[in-house]
């Protein structure tokens, strides 16, 4: 409880000491906000298109570009998947070799006994 009260007091005093932003700063902040908001809307629209949604207003050229982009992305995904599978296969072959070596060692020891 005491820590909460201390944080509250620090916040109150800090907000009283803070300097109010100038109108230029507020205008710059608002412009930045509007630019970021527009960018978010464009990215959301693009994401919907990539998910196959909201395709009706797109032209043939835009649909071709989208198809090309999806194809390129799919090729990258498949390439990465293949690489991961090859890496896993190499690891498994290495483990197999280690187990075969250990098995041979145990067979030799068994033969000595």
C-alpha distance (Angstrom), angle and dihedral (degrees) to the residues before:
residue distance angle dihedral
X1 . . .
X2 3.80 . .
X3 3.81 91.5 .
X4 3.79 90.6 51.3
X5 3.80 91.5 52.0
X6 3.80 91.0 48.4
X7 3.80 91.5 51.5
X8 3.81 89.9 48.6
X9 3.79 92.1 51.5
X10 3.82 91.9 47.3
X11 3.80 89.9 50.6
X12 3.80 93.3 48.7
X13 3.81 93.4 48.1
X14 3.79 92.2 44.0
X15 3.79 92.0 51.8
X16 3.82 91.0 49.6
X17 3.81 91.0 51.3
X18 3.79 93.6 47.3
X19 3.77 116.8 106.6
X20 3.79 115.9 -123.6
X21 3.81 111.9 -115.1
X22 3.77 117.3 -107.8
X23 3.79 121.9 -114.5
X24 3.83 89.9 -106.7
X25 3.79 90.7 54.7
X26 3.79 91.1 47.1
X27 3.80 91.0 48.9
X28 3.82 91.3 48.5
X29 3.79 90.3 48.4
X30 3.80 90.7 49.5
X31 3.81 92.0 49.3
X32 3.78 90.7 49.0
X33 3.80 89.5 48.7
X34 3.82 91.4 51.4
X35 3.82 91.9 48.6
X36 3.80 91.7 49.3
X37 3.79 91.3 46.1
X38 3.82 90.8 52.3
X39 3.79 90.6 47.6
X40 3.82 91.5 50.6
X41 3.81 89.9 51.2
X42 3.81 91.4 50.9
X43 3.81 91.5 48.4
X44 3.81 92.0 47.7
X45 3.80 90.4 50.2
X46 3.79 90.4 48.8
X47 3.80 90.8 48.8
X48 3.81 91.2 51.2
X49 3.81 89.5 50.9
X50 3.81 91.7 49.8
X51 3.80 88.6 51.7
X52 3.81 89.7 53.2
X53 3.80 94.9 -106.6
X54 3.80 129.1 126.9
X55 3.81 93.9 15.5
X56 3.82 97.8 140.4
X57 3.84 97.4 89.4
X58 3.82 93.7 49.4
X59 3.80 120.0 107.0
X60 3.79 124.2 -130.9
X61 3.80 90.6 -100.4
X62 3.81 92.0 51.0
X63 3.80 90.6 47.6
X64 3.83 89.8 50.7
X65 3.81 90.1 50.6
X66 3.80 90.7 48.0
X67 3.80 91.1 48.7
X68 3.80 90.2 50.0
X69 3.79 91.7 49.0
X70 3.81 92.4 48.7
X71 3.81 90.3 47.9
X72 3.79 91.9 50.8
X73 3.80 91.0 48.0
X74 3.80 91.2 49.0
X75 3.82 90.9 51.3
X76 3.82 90.2 50.9
X77 3.81 91.0 49.3
X78 3.79 92.4 49.0
X79 3.80 91.2 46.9
X80 3.79 91.6 51.4
X81 3.81 91.3 46.1
X82 3.80 90.6 51.3
X83 3.80 90.9 49.4
X84 3.82 91.9 50.1
X85 3.80 91.1 49.0
X86 3.82 91.7 48.6
X87 3.80 90.7 49.5
X88 3.80 90.7 50.0
X89 3.81 90.4 48.1
X90 3.82 91.0 51.9
X91 3.80 90.3 50.2
X92 3.80 91.0 49.7
X93 3.82 91.7 48.6
X94 3.78 89.7 50.8
X95 3.80 90.6 50.4
X96 3.80 90.1 46.8
X97 3.80 90.5 53.2
X98 3.80 91.2 48.7
X99 3.80 90.8 50.6
X100 3.81 91.7 47.6
X101 3.81 90.1 50.8
X102 3.80 90.7 48.7
X103 3.81 89.6 47.9
X104 3.82 91.5 51.5
X105 3.79 90.4 49.0
X106 3.79 91.1 51.5
X107 3.81 91.3 47.3
X108 3.81 90.4 52.5
X109 3.79 91.5 49.1
X110 3.81 89.9 47.9
X111 3.80 89.8 50.0
X112 3.81 90.5 51.7
X113 3.79 90.9 53.6
